[in-house]
Amino acid sequence: LDTISTADEFELSFDIEPTGKRDGWSNILHFTEGENISKEGDRIPGIWFHGKSTRLHVRMDRTGGKNDGCDPGEELPMGTKTNVRLLVQGQEFK
């Protein structure tokens, strides 16, 4: 992708099927204006697997919080498709 546009409120969903685990962070999706986390617009959003895990690490740059996010407690099942859905609505990110 070259350029995408987002809105103040949006929904992003996709299916993912983990097939293995890796050491360190595993990048799933990372829309950015150029960097990783140094400035506003660097995580719009960013989604990773924790190291040696299929547990998600989800971050979203928003006004007043360039690293808002969540880390669900459970791992995604290996070899099974899971629908991941992010919703940014007003002050909520879920």
MODELLER restraints for C-alpha pairs under 7 A, 6 or more apart:
rsr = mdl.restraints
at = mdl.atoms
rsr.add(forms.Gaussian(group=physical.xy_distance, feature=features.Distance(at['CA:9:A'], at['CA:88:A']), mean=5.05, stdev=0.5))
rsr.add(forms.Gaussian(group=physical.xy_distance, feature=features.Distance(at['CA:9:A'], at['CA:89:A']), mean=4.78, stdev=0.5))
rsr.add(forms.Gaussian(group=physical.xy_distance, feature=features.Distance(at['CA:9:A'], at['CA:90:A']), mean=6.56, stdev=0.5))
rsr.add(forms.Gaussian(group=physical.xy_distance, feature=features.Distance(at['CA:10:A'], at['CA:87:A']), mean=6.02, stdev=0.5))
rsr.add(forms.Gaussian(group=physical.xy_distance, feature=features.Distance(at['CA:10:A'], at['CA:88:A']), mean=5.32, stdev=0.5))
rsr.add(forms.Gaussian(group=physical.xy_distance, feature=features.Distance(at['CA:10:A'], at['CA:89:A']), mean=6.71, stdev=0.5))
rsr.add(forms.Gaussian(group=physical.xy_distance, feature=features.Distance(at['CA:11:A'], at['CA:86:A']), mean=5.60, stdev=0.5))
rsr.add(forms.Gaussian(group=physical.xy_distance, feature=features.Distance(at['CA:11:A'], at['CA:87:A']), mean=4.49, stdev=0.5))
rsr.add(forms.Gaussian(group=physical.xy_distance, feature=features.Distance(at['CA:11:A'], at['CA:88:A']), mean=6.32, stdev=0.5))
rsr.add(forms.Gaussian(group=physical.xy_distance, feature=features.Distance(at['CA:12:A'], at['CA:85:A']), mean=5.77, stdev=0.5))
rsr.add(forms.Gaussian(group=physical.xy_distance, feature=features.Distance(at['CA:12:A'], at['CA:86:A']), mean=5.17, stdev=0.5))
rsr.add(forms.Gaussian(group=physical.xy_distance, feature=features.Distance(at['CA:12:A'], at['CA:87:A']), mean=6.59, stdev=0.5))
rsr.add(forms.Gaussian(group=physical.xy_distance, feature=features.Distance(at['CA:13:A'], at['CA:83:A']), mean=6.85, stdev=0.5))
rsr.add(forms.Gaussian(group=physical.xy_distance, feature=features.Distance(at['CA:13:A'], at['CA:84:A']), mean=5.45, stdev=0.5))
rsr.add(forms.Gaussian(group=physical.xy_distance, feature=features.Distance(at['CA:13:A'], at['CA:85:A']), mean=4.21, stdev=0.5))
rsr.add(forms.Gaussian(group=physical.xy_distance, feature=features.Distance(at['CA:13:A'], at['CA:86:A']), mean=6.22, stdev=0.5))
rsr.add(forms.Gaussian(group=physical.xy_distance, feature=features.Distance(at['CA:14:A'], at['CA:83:A']), mean=5.66, stdev=0.5))
rsr.add(forms.Gaussian(group=physical.xy_distance, feature=features.Distance(at['CA:14:A'], at['CA:84:A']), mean=5.47, stdev=0.5))
rsr.add(forms.Gaussian(group=physical.xy_distance, feature=features.Distance(at['CA:14:A'], at['CA:85:A']), mean=6.72, stdev=0.5))
rsr.add(forms.Gaussian(group=physical.xy_distance, feature=features.Distance(at['CA:15:A'], at['CA:81:A']), mean=6.08, stdev=0.5))
rsr.add(forms.Gaussian(group=physical.xy_distance, feature=features.Distance(at['CA:15:A'], at['CA:82:A']), mean=5.41, stdev=0.5))
rsr.add(forms.Gaussian(group=physical.xy_distance, feature=features.Distance(at['CA:15:A'], at['CA:83:A']), mean=4.33, stdev=0.5))
rsr.add(forms.Gaussian(group=physical.xy_distance, feature=features.Distance(at['CA:15:A'], at['CA:84:A']), mean=6.06, stdev=0.5))
rsr.add(forms.Gaussian(group=physical.xy_distance, feature=features.Distance(at['CA:16:A'], at['CA:81:A']), mean=5.34, stdev=0.5))
rsr.add(forms.Gaussian(group=physical.xy_distance, feature=features.Distance(at['CA:16:A'], at['CA:82:A']), mean=5.42, stdev=0.5))
rsr.add(forms.Gaussian(group=physical.xy_distance, feature=features.Distance(at['CA:16:A'], at['CA:83:A']), mean=6.48, stdev=0.5))
rsr.add(forms.Gaussian(group=physical.xy_distance, feature=features.Distance(at['CA:17:A'], at['CA:78:A']), mean=6.88, stdev=0.5))
rsr.add(forms.Gaussian(group=physical.xy_distance, feature=features.Distance(at['CA:17:A'], at['CA:79:A']), mean=5.64, stdev=0.5))
rsr.add(forms.Gaussian(group=physical.xy_distance, feature=features.Distance(at['CA:17:A'], at['CA:80:A']), mean=5.24, stdev=0.5))
rsr.add(forms.Gaussian(group=physical.xy_distance, feature=features.Distance(at['CA:17:A'], at['CA:81:A']), mean=4.32, stdev=0.5))
rsr.add(forms.Gaussian(group=physical.xy_distance, feature=features.Distance(at['CA:17:A'], at['CA:82:A']), mean=6.31, stdev=0.5))
rsr.add(forms.Gaussian(group=physical.xy_distance, feature=features.Distance(at['CA:18:A'], at['CA:54:A']), mean=6.88, stdev=0.5))
rsr.add(forms.Gaussian(group=physical.xy_distance, feature=features.Distance(at['CA:18:A'], at['CA:78:A']), mean=5.13, stdev=0.5))
rsr.add(forms.Gaussian(group=physical.xy_distance, feature=features.Distance(at['CA:18:A'], at['CA:79:A']), mean=5.63, stdev=0.5))
rsr.add(forms.Gaussian(group=physical.xy_distance, feature=features.Distance(at['CA:18:A'], at['CA:80:A']), mean=7.00, stdev=0.5))
rsr.add(forms.Gaussian(group=physical.xy_distance, feature=features.Distance(at['CA:19:A'], at['CA:78:A']), mean=5.82, stdev=0.5))
rsr.add(forms.Gaussian(group=physical.xy_distance, feature=features.Distance(at['CA:19:A'], at['CA:79:A']), mean=5.44, stdev=0.5))
rsr.add(forms.Gaussian(group=physical.xy_distance, feature=features.Distance(at['CA:21:A'], at['CA:52:A']), mean=5.04, stdev=0.5))
rsr.add(forms.Gaussian(group=physical.xy_distance, feature=features.Distance(at['CA:21:A'], at['CA:53:A']), mean=5.60, stdev=0.5))
rsr.add(forms.Gaussian(group=physical.xy_distance, feature=features.Distance(at['CA:21:A'], at['CA:54:A']), mean=6.67, stdev=0.5))
rsr.add(forms.Gaussian(group=physical.xy_distance, feature=features.Distance(at['CA:22:A'], at['CA:51:A']), mean=5.98, stdev=0.5))
rsr.add(forms.Gaussian(group=physical.xy_distance, feature=features.Distance(at['CA:22:A'], at['CA:52:A']), mean=5.07, stdev=0.5))
rsr.add(forms.Gaussian(group=physical.xy_distance, feature=features.Distance(at['CA:23:A'], at['CA:51:A']), mean=4.85, stdev=0.5))
rsr.add(forms.Gaussian(group=physical.xy_distance, feature=features.Distance(at['CA:23:A'], at['CA:52:A']), mean=5.15, stdev=0.5))
rsr.add(forms.Gaussian(group=physical.xy_distance, feature=features.Distance(at['CA:24:A'], at['CA:50:A']), mean=6.75, stdev=0.5))
rsr.add(forms.Gaussian(group=physical.xy_distance, feature=features.Distance(at['CA:24:A'], at['CA:51:A']), mean=4.05, stdev=0.5))
rsr.add(forms.Gaussian(group=physical.xy_distance, feature=features.Distance(at['CA:24:A'], at['CA:52:A']), mean=6.85, stdev=0.5))
rsr.add(forms.Gaussian(group=physical.xy_distance, feature=features.Distance(at['CA:25:A'], at['CA:48:A']), mean=6.28, stdev=0.5))
rsr.add(forms.Gaussian(group=physical.xy_distance, feature=features.Distance(at['CA:25:A'], at['CA:49:A']), mean=5.80, stdev=0.5))
rsr.add(forms.Gaussian(group=physical.xy_distance, feature=features.Distance(at['CA:25:A'], at['CA:50:A']), mean=5.22, stdev=0.5))
rsr.add(forms.Gaussian(group=physical.xy_distance, feature=features.Distance(at['CA:25:A'], at['CA:51:A']), mean=4.92, stdev=0.5))
rsr.add(forms.Gaussian(group=physical.xy_distance, feature=features.Distance(at['CA:26:A'], at['CA:48:A']), mean=5.29, stdev=0.5))
rsr.add(forms.Gaussian(group=physical.xy_distance, feature=features.Distance(at['CA:26:A'], at['CA:49:A']), mean=5.01, stdev=0.5))
rsr.add(forms.Gaussian(group=physical.xy_distance, feature=features.Distance(at['CA:26:A'], at['CA:50:A']), mean=6.77, stdev=0.5))
rsr.add(forms.Gaussian(group=physical.xy_distance, feature=features.Distance(at['CA:26:A'], at['CA:51:A']), mean=6.90, stdev=0.5))
rsr.add(forms.Gaussian(group=physical.xy_distance, feature=features.Distance(at['CA:27:A'], at['CA:47:A']), mean=6.40, stdev=0.5))
rsr.add(forms.Gaussian(group=physical.xy_distance, feature=features.Distance(at['CA:27:A'], at['CA:48:A']), mean=4.49, stdev=0.5))
rsr.add(forms.Gaussian(group=physical.xy_distance, feature=features.Distance(at['CA:27:A'], at['CA:49:A']), mean=6.63, stdev=0.5))
rsr.add(forms.Gaussian(group=physical.xy_distance, feature=features.Distance(at['CA:28:A'], at['CA:47:A']), mean=5.47, stdev=0.5))
rsr.add(forms.Gaussian(group=physical.xy_distance, feature=features.Distance(at['CA:28:A'], at['CA:48:A']), mean=5.10, stdev=0.5))
rsr.add(forms.Gaussian(group=physical.xy_distance, feature=features.Distance(at['CA:29:A'], at['CA:46:A']), mean=5.63, stdev=0.5))
rsr.add(forms.Gaussian(group=physical.xy_distance, feature=features.Distance(at['CA:29:A'], at['CA:47:A']), mean=5.08, stdev=0.5))
rsr.add(forms.Gaussian(group=physical.xy_distance, feature=features.Distance(at['CA:29:A'], at['CA:48:A']), mean=6.90, stdev=0.5))
rsr.add(forms.Gaussian(group=physical.xy_distance, feature=features.Distance(at['CA:30:A'], at['CA:43:A']), mean=6.49, stdev=0.5))
rsr.add(forms.Gaussian(group=physical.xy_distance, feature=features.Distance(at['CA:30:A'], at['CA:45:A']), mean=5.89, stdev=0.5))
rsr.add(forms.Gaussian(group=physical.xy_distance, feature=features.Distance(at['CA:30:A'], at['CA:46:A']), mean=4.12, stdev=0.5))
rsr.add(forms.Gaussian(group=physical.xy_distance, feature=features.Distance(at['CA:30:A'], at['CA:47:A']), mean=6.13, stdev=0.5))
rsr.add(forms.Gaussian(group=physical.xy_distance, feature=features.Distance(at['CA:31:A'], at['CA:43:A']), mean=6.01, stdev=0.5))
rsr.add(forms.Gaussian(group=physical.xy_distance, feature=features.Distance(at['CA:31:A'], at['CA:44:A']), mean=5.25, stdev=0.5))
rsr.add(forms.Gaussian(group=physical.xy_distance, feature=features.Distance(at['CA:31:A'], at['CA:45:A']), mean=5.61, stdev=0.5))
rsr.add(forms.Gaussian(group=physical.xy_distance, feature=features.Distance(at['CA:31:A'], at['CA:46:A']), mean=6.25, stdev=0.5))
rsr.add(forms.Gaussian(group=physical.xy_distance, feature=features.Distance(at['CA:32:A'], at['CA:41:A']), mean=6.00, stdev=0.5))
rsr.add(forms.Gaussian(group=physical.xy_distance, feature=features.Distance(at['CA:32:A'], at['CA:42:A']), mean=4.36, stdev=0.5))
rsr.add(forms.Gaussian(group=physical.xy_distance, feature=features.Distance(at['CA:32:A'], at['CA:43:A']), mean=5.32, stdev=0.5))
rsr.add(forms.Gaussian(group=physical.xy_distance, feature=features.Distance(at['CA:32:A'], at['CA:44:A']), mean=5.90, stdev=0.5))
rsr.add(forms.Gaussian(group=physical.xy_distance, feature=features.Distance(at['CA:33:A'], at['CA:41:A']), mean=5.42, stdev=0.5))
rsr.add(forms.Gaussian(group=physical.xy_distance, feature=features.Distance(at['CA:33:A'], at['CA:42:A']), mean=5.36, stdev=0.5))
rsr.add(forms.Gaussian(group=physical.xy_distance, feature=features.Distance(at['CA:34:A'], at['CA:42:A']), mean=6.28, stdev=0.5))
rsr.add(forms.Gaussian(group=physical.xy_distance, feature=features.Distance(at['CA:35:A'], at['CA:42:A']), mean=5.37, stdev=0.5))
rsr.add(forms.Gaussian(group=physical.xy_distance, feature=features.Distance(at['CA:36:A'], at['CA:42:A']), mean=5.36, stdev=0.5))
rsr.add(forms.Gaussian(group=physical.xy_distance, feature=features.Distance(at['CA:36:A'], at['CA:43:A']), mean=6.82, stdev=0.5))
rsr.add(forms.Gaussian(group=physical.xy_distance, feature=features.Distance(at['CA:37:A'], at['CA:43:A']), mean=6.69, stdev=0.5))
rsr.add(forms.Gaussian(group=physical.xy_distance, feature=features.Distance(at['CA:40:A'], at['CA:61:A']), mean=6.50, stdev=0.5))
rsr.add(forms.Gaussian(group=physical.xy_distance, feature=features.Distance(at['CA:40:A'], at['CA:66:A']), mean=5.95, stdev=0.5))
rsr.add(forms.Gaussian(group=physical.xy_distance, feature=features.Distance(at['CA:41:A'], at['CA:61:A']), mean=6.00, stdev=0.5))
rsr.add(forms.Gaussian(group=physical.xy_distance, feature=features.Distance(at['CA:42:A'], at['CA:61:A']), mean=6.81, stdev=0.5))
rsr.add(forms.Gaussian(group=physical.xy_distance, feature=features.Distance(at['CA:43:A'], at['CA:59:A']), mean=6.47, stdev=0.5))
rsr.add(forms.Gaussian(group=physical.xy_distance, feature=features.Distance(at['CA:43:A'], at['CA:60:A']), mean=5.26, stdev=0.5))
rsr.add(forms.Gaussian(group=physical.xy_distance, feature=features.Distance(at['CA:43:A'], at['CA:61:A']), mean=5.11, stdev=0.5))
rsr.add(forms.Gaussian(group=physical.xy_distance, feature=features.Distance(at['CA:44:A'], at['CA:60:A']), mean=5.22, stdev=0.5))
rsr.add(forms.Gaussian(group=physical.xy_distance, feature=features.Distance(at['CA:44:A'], at['CA:61:A']), mean=5.52, stdev=0.5))
rsr.add(forms.Gaussian(group=physical.xy_distance, feature=features.Distance(at['CA:45:A'], at['CA:59:A']), mean=5.79, stdev=0.5))
rsr.add(forms.Gaussian(group=physical.xy_distance, feature=features.Distance(at['CA:45:A'], at['CA:60:A']), mean=4.50, stdev=0.5))
rsr.add(forms.Gaussian(group=physical.xy_distance, feature=features.Distance(at['CA:45:A'], at['CA:61:A']), mean=6.73, stdev=0.5))
rsr.add(forms.Gaussian(group=physical.xy_distance, feature=features.Distance(at['CA:46:A'], at['CA:58:A']), mean=5.98, stdev=0.5))
rsr.add(forms.Gaussian(group=physical.xy_distance, feature=features.Distance(at['CA:46:A'], at['CA:59:A']), mean=5.16, stdev=0.5))
rsr.add(forms.Gaussian(group=physical.xy_distance, feature=features.Distance(at['CA:46:A'], at['CA:60:A']), mean=6.34, stdev=0.5))
rsr.add(forms.Gaussian(group=physical.xy_distance, feature=features.Distance(at['CA:47:A'], at['CA:56:A']), mean=6.91, stdev=0.5))
rsr.add(forms.Gaussian(group=physical.xy_distance, feature=features.Distance(at['CA:47:A'], at['CA:57:A']), mean=5.74, stdev=0.5))
rsr.add(forms.Gaussian(group=physical.xy_distance, feature=features.Distance(at['CA:47:A'], at['CA:58:A']), mean=4.58, stdev=0.5))
rsr.add(forms.Gaussian(group=physical.xy_distance, feature=features.Distance(at['CA:47:A'], at['CA:59:A']), mean=6.35, stdev=0.5))
rsr.add(forms.Gaussian(group=physical.xy_distance, feature=features.Distance(at['CA:48:A'], at['CA:56:A']), mean=5.81, stdev=0.5))
rsr.add(forms.Gaussian(group=physical.xy_distance, feature=features.Distance(at['CA:48:A'], at['CA:57:A']), mean=5.10, stdev=0.5))
rsr.add(forms.Gaussian(group=physical.xy_distance, feature=features.Distance(at['CA:48:A'], at['CA:58:A']), mean=6.54, stdev=0.5))
rsr.add(forms.Gaussian(group=physical.xy_distance, feature=features.Distance(at['CA:49:A'], at['CA:55:A']), mean=5.45, stdev=0.5))
rsr.add(forms.Gaussian(group=physical.xy_distance, feature=features.Distance(at['CA:49:A'], at['CA:56:A']), mean=4.75, stdev=0.5))
rsr.add(forms.Gaussian(group=physical.xy_distance, feature=features.Distance(at['CA:49:A'], at['CA:57:A']), mean=5.84, stdev=0.5))
rsr.add(forms.Gaussian(group=physical.xy_distance, feature=features.Distance(at['CA:50:A'], at['CA:56:A']), mean=6.32, stdev=0.5))
rsr.add(forms.Gaussian(group=physical.xy_distance, feature=features.Distance(at['CA:50:A'], at['CA:57:A']), mean=6.37, stdev=0.5))
rsr.add(forms.Gaussian(group=physical.xy_distance, feature=features.Distance(at['CA:53:A'], at['CA:75:A']), mean=6.80, stdev=0.5))
rsr.add(forms.Gaussian(group=physical.xy_distance, feature=features.Distance(at['CA:54:A'], at['CA:75:A']), mean=4.88, stdev=0.5))
rsr.add(forms.Gaussian(group=physical.xy_distance, feature=features.Distance(at['CA:54:A'], at['CA:76:A']), mean=5.30, stdev=0.5))
rsr.add(forms.Gaussian(group=physical.xy_distance, feature=features.Distance(at['CA:55:A'], at['CA:72:A']), mean=6.80, stdev=0.5))
rsr.add(forms.Gaussian(group=physical.xy_distance, feature=features.Distance(at['CA:55:A'], at['CA:74:A']), mean=6.05, stdev=0.5))
rsr.add(forms.Gaussian(group=physical.xy_distance, feature=features.Distance(at['CA:55:A'], at['CA:75:A']), mean=4.09, stdev=0.5))
rsr.add(forms.Gaussian(group=physical.xy_distance, feature=features.Distance(at['CA:55:A'], at['CA:76:A']), mean=6.04, stdev=0.5))
rsr.add(forms.Gaussian(group=physical.xy_distance, feature=features.Distance(at['CA:56:A'], at['CA:71:A']), mean=5.83, stdev=0.5))
rsr.add(forms.Gaussian(group=physical.xy_distance, feature=features.Distance(at['CA:56:A'], at['CA:72:A']), mean=6.28, stdev=0.5))
rsr.add(forms.Gaussian(group=physical.xy_distance, feature=features.Distance(at['CA:57:A'], at['CA:70:A']), mean=6.39, stdev=0.5))
rsr.add(forms.Gaussian(group=physical.xy_distance, feature=features.Distance(at['CA:57:A'], at['CA:71:A']), mean=4.88, stdev=0.5))
rsr.add(forms.Gaussian(group=physical.xy_distance, feature=features.Distance(at['CA:58:A'], at['CA:69:A']), mean=5.28, stdev=0.5))
rsr.add(forms.Gaussian(group=physical.xy_distance, feature=features.Distance(at['CA:58:A'], at['CA:70:A']), mean=5.41, stdev=0.5))
rsr.add(forms.Gaussian(group=physical.xy_distance, feature=features.Distance(at['CA:58:A'], at['CA:71:A']), mean=6.28, stdev=0.5))
rsr.add(forms.Gaussian(group=physical.xy_distance, feature=features.Distance(at['CA:59:A'], at['CA:67:A']), mean=5.63, stdev=0.5))
rsr.add(forms.Gaussian(group=physical.xy_distance, feature=features.Distance(at['CA:59:A'], at['CA:68:A']), mean=5.46, stdev=0.5))
rsr.add(forms.Gaussian(group=physical.xy_distance, feature=features.Distance(at['CA:59:A'], at['CA:69:A']), mean=4.20, stdev=0.5))
rsr.add(forms.Gaussian(group=physical.xy_distance, feature=features.Distance(at['CA:59:A'], at['CA:70:A']), mean=6.74, stdev=0.5))
rsr.add(forms.Gaussian(group=physical.xy_distance, feature=features.Distance(at['CA:60:A'], at['CA:66:A']), mean=6.69, stdev=0.5))
rsr.add(forms.Gaussian(group=physical.xy_distance, feature=features.Distance(at['CA:60:A'], at['CA:67:A']), mean=5.74, stdev=0.5))
rsr.add(forms.Gaussian(group=physical.xy_distance, feature=features.Distance(at['CA:60:A'], at['CA:68:A']), mean=5.26, stdev=0.5))
rsr.add(forms.Gaussian(group=physical.xy_distance, feature=features.Distance(at['CA:60:A'], at['CA:69:A']), mean=5.91, stdev=0.5))
rsr.add(forms.Gaussian(group=physical.xy_distance, feature=features.Distance(at['CA:61:A'], at['CA:67:A']), mean=5.38, stdev=0.5))
rsr.add(forms.Gaussian(group=physical.xy_distance, feature=features.Distance(at['CA:61:A'], at['CA:68:A']), mean=6.25, stdev=0.5))
rsr.add(forms.Gaussian(group=physical.xy_distance, feature=features.Distance(at['CA:86:A'], at['CA:94:A']), mean=5.72, stdev=0.5))
rsr.add(forms.Gaussian(group=physical.xy_distance, feature=features.Distance(at['CA:87:A'], at['CA:93:A']), mean=5.73, stdev=0.5))
rsr.add(forms.Gaussian(group=physical.xy_distance, feature=features.Distance(at['CA:87:A'], at['CA:94:A']), mean=5.27, stdev=0.5))
rsr.add(forms.Gaussian(group=physical.xy_distance, feature=features.Distance(at['CA:88:A'], at['CA:94:A']), mean=6.67, stdev=0.5))
